[in-house]
Amino acid sequence: MKPVILAFPGMGLLAAELALLLGAEQLKMGWRHFPDGESLVTSPPDLAGRDVALLATMHNPDRLALPVRFAAETARDLGAKSVGLIAPYLAYMRQDKRFHPGEAVSAPLFAAFLQESFDWLVTVDPHLHRNPDLSQLFSIPAAHAAAAPAIARWINDNIPDAVLLGPDSESQQWVAEVAKLTQRPYEVLRKTRRGDRAVDVSFPKNNALRQGTPVILDDIASSGQTLVRTLGQLRAHKAAPAVCVIIHAVFAGSAYEDVLAAGAARIVTTNTIPHDSNEISVGPLLAKVTRTTGAKIW
C-alpha cells in the first residue's frame, strides 16, 4: 500500500507536492474547536497497515501541539504501521539553555513531548544554537533539510547582482552557504538586542553594496525588528532598496507590514509556513530528507 501524507488544514499545497515526490497518497484530516476551545481532530479511517506522515508546520506551537499529538495517536489507534512528523518549521528550538534563573529549557522538553507520539521527524533549518544536530535532542530518527540550495537558485534566477547581508551572527551559517552557492559577496552584521522588539544593527562595510542589490537573508522573521533596523541603516546610507529573503515566515502581529514600511523592495519566503510572501518551495528538499534520512521506510 502507498504511504500516506496526512496534512493539517492549511498545508494542502505542500502536501500535494510531497505526495507526488514521495509516491504517497494525500489525505485530509479534520480539525475543529468546541466552544470551550478544545480541539477535535478527525483522521481518515483507512490507515490500517499503512505508513503515515503527518504534515504540520509548528509556527503556532501552543495552539498546535496537542492536536498534532492527538492526530498521531489517532492514526495509531486506526492501525497505522508507523507515524512520522514532517514539520517544515519546528518551534521551541532556540531555548536550549537556562539564560536566567528559573527558566524552562524548552528545546529538550518539546522534543521529548513530540517523540512520545512519532517514530521519526523531519524539518527545515531548525533554529539550533548550542545543539549542533537534532540527534542531540531527539532519540527517534530526526533530520533537517537545508533551504540554502533552493534560496540560492531563486537568487540566481531573480537577483544576479545580489550582495548578501546577514543581520546578525546567528544568520552566519545560512548566509555563508547561500553566498558559496551563488558566488556572490556577503557580509554578516552585528546585532545588539535590547528586548524582544528592540534591537540595534551595525551598518555594512561591503563596498559592493554600491554596485549591487542588497539581499537581507535570515532564517526567521518574527517581530521583524531586526529587518526593520537593517533596512533603516541601508536607507540612511543611500543603499539601493533591499530584498528580504526569509526561510521561516513567522511574521507575528504587524511584522510583515512593518518590514515593507521600513523600505523593503520585496519580501520573499519559503513555504515552510504558509504566507502570501511564499515564493520558494522546500518540497523537493523535504522529500529528499524524508526518503533518505528521516524515514527509512519511504
C-alpha positions as CSV (number, residue, x, y, z in Angstrom):
1,M,0.0,0.0,0.0
2,K,1.1,3.5,-0.7
3,P,2.3,5.6,2.3
4,V,0.0,8.4,3.4
5,I,0.6,12.2,3.7
6,L,-1.9,13.3,6.3
7,A,-2.0,17.1,6.2
8,F,-3.2,19.6,8.8
9,P,-5.5,22.3,7.4
10,G,-3.6,25.0,5.5
11,M,-0.9,22.6,4.4
12,G,-2.6,21.3,1.3
13,L,-0.3,22.7,-1.4
14,L,2.9,21.4,0.2
15,A,1.2,18.1,0.9
16,A,0.3,17.7,-2.7
17,E,3.9,18.4,-3.8
18,L,5.3,15.9,-1.2
19,A,2.8,13.2,-2.2
20,L,3.8,13.5,-5.8
21,L,7.5,13.4,-5.0
22,L,7.3,10.6,-2.5
23,G,4.7,8.5,-4.3
24,A,2.3,8.8,-1.4
25,E,-1.4,9.3,-1.1
26,Q,-2.5,12.7,0.2
27,L,-5.4,12.5,2.6
28,K,-7.2,15.3,4.5
29,M,-7.8,15.4,8.2
30,G,-10.4,17.4,10.1
31,W,-9.7,19.8,12.9
32,R,-12.4,21.8,14.6
33,H,-12.9,23.5,18.0
34,F,-15.6,23.2,20.6
35,P,-16.9,26.5,22.1
36,D,-14.7,26.0,25.2
37,G,-11.6,25.9,22.9
38,E,-10.9,22.2,23.0
39,S,-9.8,20.6,19.7
40,L,-11.3,17.6,17.9
41,V,-9.2,16.1,15.2
42,T,-10.6,13.5,12.7
43,S,-8.4,11.2,10.6
44,P,-9.4,9.1,7.6
45,P,-10.5,5.7,8.8
46,D,-8.5,3.6,6.2
47,L,-5.0,3.8,7.8
48,A,-4.6,0.2,8.9
49,G,-1.2,-1.2,7.9
50,R,-0.1,2.0,6.3
51,D,2.9,4.2,6.9
52,V,1.7,7.7,7.8
53,A,3.5,11.1,7.7
54,L,1.7,13.9,9.4
55,L,2.4,17.3,7.8
56,A,2.0,20.2,10.2
57,T,4.1,23.3,10.5
58,M,4.7,24.3,14.1
59,H,4.8,28.1,13.9
60,N,2.0,28.4,16.5
61,P,3.0,25.5,18.8
62,D,0.9,26.3,21.8
63,R,-2.2,26.0,19.6
64,L,-1.0,23.0,17.5
65,A,1.0,20.8,19.8
66,L,-1.9,18.9,21.4
67,P,-3.9,18.5,18.1
68,V,-0.7,17.1,16.5
69,R,-0.3,14.6,19.2
70,F,-4.0,13.7,19.1
71,A,-3.7,13.2,15.3
72,A,-0.7,10.9,15.6
73,E,-2.2,8.8,18.3
74,T,-5.5,8.5,16.4
75,A,-3.6,7.2,13.4
76,R,-2.0,4.6,15.6
77,D,-5.5,3.7,17.0
78,L,-6.7,3.2,13.4
79,G,-3.9,0.7,12.7
80,A,-1.1,2.8,11.1
81,K,2.1,0.8,10.9
82,S,4.2,3.9,11.6
83,V,3.7,7.6,12.1
84,G,6.2,10.3,11.3
85,L,6.1,14.1,11.6
86,I,7.0,16.4,8.8
87,A,7.2,19.8,10.5
88,P,8.6,22.3,7.9
89,Y,9.0,24.8,10.8
90,L,9.9,23.4,14.2
91,A,9.3,25.6,17.2
92,Y,11.0,25.8,20.6
93,M,14.5,25.0,19.4
94,R,16.2,28.3,20.4
95,Q,15.6,28.0,24.2
96,D,18.3,25.3,24.6
97,K,19.8,26.6,27.9
98,R,18.7,28.4,31.0
99,F,19.5,32.1,30.3
100,H,18.0,33.3,33.6
101,P,17.3,31.6,36.9
102,G,14.1,29.5,36.9
103,E,13.6,29.5,33.1
104,A,12.4,26.3,31.4
105,V,14.9,24.8,28.9
106,S,12.2,24.2,26.3
107,A,14.1,22.6,23.4
108,P,14.6,19.2,25.0
109,L,11.2,19.4,26.7
110,F,9.4,19.9,23.4
111,A,11.5,17.2,21.7
112,A,10.5,14.8,24.4
113,F,6.9,15.8,24.1
114,L,6.8,15.1,20.3
115,Q,8.7,11.9,20.2
116,E,6.2,10.2,22.5
117,S,3.9,10.0,19.6
118,F,6.1,9.9,16.5
119,D,8.6,7.3,15.0
120,W,10.6,9.9,13.1
121,L,10.7,13.7,12.4
122,V,12.0,15.9,9.6
123,T,12.1,19.7,9.4
124,V,13.8,22.6,7.6
125,D,16.6,24.6,9.1
126,P,15.7,24.4,12.8
127,H,16.9,27.3,14.9
128,L,19.7,25.4,16.7
129,H,22.4,27.1,18.6
130,R,24.3,25.0,21.2
131,N,22.9,21.8,19.9
132,P,24.6,21.3,16.5
133,D,22.3,18.5,15.5
134,L,18.7,17.3,16.1
135,S,20.0,13.9,17.3
136,Q,21.2,15.6,20.5
137,L,17.5,16.5,21.3
138,F,15.6,13.5,19.8
139,S,16.0,9.8,20.5
140,I,13.9,9.0,17.4
141,P,15.4,9.5,13.9
142,A,15.3,13.2,13.3
143,A,16.8,15.2,10.4
144,H,16.6,18.5,8.7
145,A,16.7,19.8,5.2
146,A,18.7,22.9,4.4
147,A,16.9,25.6,2.4
148,A,20.1,27.2,1.1
149,P,20.1,25.4,-2.3
150,A,16.5,26.5,-3.1
151,I,17.2,30.0,-1.9
152,A,20.4,30.2,-4.0
153,R,18.6,29.1,-7.1
154,W,15.9,31.8,-6.5
155,I,18.5,34.5,-6.0
156,N,20.5,33.4,-9.2
157,D,17.3,33.5,-11.2
158,N,15.9,36.8,-9.9
159,I,18.8,38.9,-8.4
160,P,22.0,38.2,-10.3
161,D,23.8,41.3,-8.8
162,A,22.9,40.3,-5.2
163,V,25.0,41.4,-2.3
164,L,24.0,39.2,0.6
165,L,23.6,40.5,4.2
166,G,23.1,38.6,7.3
167,P,21.6,40.8,10.0
168,D,23.3,39.0,12.9
169,S,25.8,36.3,13.9
170,E,23.0,33.7,14.1
171,S,22.5,34.1,10.3
172,Q,26.1,33.4,9.5
173,Q,25.6,29.7,8.6
174,W,22.8,30.4,6.2
175,V,24.3,33.5,4.5
176,A,27.7,31.9,4.1
177,E,26.2,28.8,2.4
178,V,24.0,30.8,0.1
179,A,26.9,33.1,-0.8
180,K,29.0,30.0,-1.7
181,L,26.3,28.6,-3.9
182,T,25.6,31.8,-5.7
183,Q,29.2,33.0,-5.7
184,R,28.0,36.4,-4.5
185,P,29.7,38.6,-1.9
186,Y,28.3,38.7,1.6
187,E,28.6,40.3,5.0
188,V,27.3,39.5,8.4
189,L,26.3,42.5,10.6
190,R,26.4,42.9,14.3
191,K,23.1,42.9,16.3
192,T,22.6,44.1,19.9
193,R,19.3,43.1,21.3
194,R,17.8,45.4,24.0
195,G,14.5,43.5,24.3
196,D,12.0,41.3,22.5
197,R,11.2,44.1,20.0
198,A,14.2,46.4,20.4
199,V,17.5,45.8,18.5
200,D,20.4,47.8,17.1
201,V,22.2,46.7,13.9
202,S,25.6,47.8,12.6
203,F,26.0,49.3,9.1
204,P,27.6,47.0,6.5
205,K,31.1,47.9,5.3
206,N,31.0,46.0,2.0
207,N,31.6,48.4,-0.9
208,A,29.9,46.0,-3.3
209,L,26.6,47.5,-1.9
210,R,27.2,50.5,-4.1
211,Q,27.1,48.4,-7.3
212,G,24.6,45.6,-6.3
213,T,21.2,44.9,-4.9
214,P,21.3,44.2,-1.1
215,V,19.6,41.0,-0.2
216,I,19.0,40.5,3.6
217,L,18.9,36.8,4.4
218,D,17.7,35.4,7.7
219,D,16.2,32.2,8.9
220,I,13.2,33.6,10.9
221,A,11.2,36.8,10.7
222,S,9.2,37.0,13.9
223,S,8.8,40.5,15.3
224,G,10.6,41.9,12.1
225,Q,12.6,44.4,14.1
226,T,16.0,43.1,13.1
227,L,14.9,43.5,9.4
228,V,13.4,47.0,10.1
229,R,16.7,48.2,11.8
230,T,18.8,46.7,9.0
231,L,16.7,48.4,6.3
232,G,16.9,51.7,8.2
233,Q,20.7,51.5,8.2
234,L,20.8,50.8,4.5
235,R,18.3,53.6,3.7
236,A,20.3,56.1,5.9
237,H,23.4,55.4,3.9
238,K,21.7,55.6,0.5
239,A,22.0,52.0,-0.4
240,A,19.6,50.6,-3.0
241,P,16.3,49.2,-1.7
242,A,16.9,45.7,-0.3
243,V,15.1,42.4,-0.9
244,C,14.4,40.4,2.2
245,V,14.7,36.6,1.8
246,I,13.5,34.7,4.8
247,I,13.3,30.9,5.4
248,H,10.5,30.9,8.0
249,A,7.7,33.5,7.7
250,V,6.5,33.7,11.3
251,F,5.6,37.4,11.0
252,A,4.0,38.0,14.4
253,G,1.4,40.8,14.5
254,S,2.1,43.6,12.0
255,A,5.7,42.4,11.4
256,Y,5.2,41.9,7.6
257,E,3.7,45.3,7.1
258,D,6.4,46.9,9.4
259,V,9.2,45.4,7.2
260,L,7.5,46.7,4.0
261,A,7.0,50.1,5.6
262,A,10.7,50.2,6.5
263,G,11.7,50.2,2.8
264,A,11.9,46.6,1.7
265,A,11.7,46.4,-2.1
266,R,10.3,42.9,-1.8
267,I,9.9,40.1,0.8
268,V,10.3,36.6,-0.3
269,T,9.9,33.5,1.9
270,T,10.0,29.7,1.6
271,N,6.8,27.8,2.1
272,T,7.7,26.2,5.5
273,I,4.9,28.4,6.9
274,P,2.0,29.3,4.5
275,H,2.1,33.1,3.8
276,D,1.4,35.4,0.8
277,S,5.2,36.0,0.5
278,N,5.9,32.3,-0.2
279,E,7.9,32.0,-3.5
280,I,10.5,29.3,-2.7
281,S,9.3,25.7,-2.3
282,V,11.1,23.4,0.1
283,G,9.1,20.4,-1.1
284,P,11.9,18.7,-3.1
285,L,14.3,19.2,-0.1
286,L,11.8,17.8,2.4
287,A,11.1,14.9,0.1
288,K,14.7,14.0,-0.2
289,V,15.5,14.1,3.6
290,T,12.2,12.2,4.3
291,R,13.2,9.5,1.9
292,T,16.9,9.2,2.7
293,T,17.3,10.2,6.3
294,G,14.2,10.8,8.3
295,A,12.0,7.9,7.4
296,K,13.9,4.8,6.3
297,I,10.5,3.2,5.2
298,W,9.7,5.7,2.4
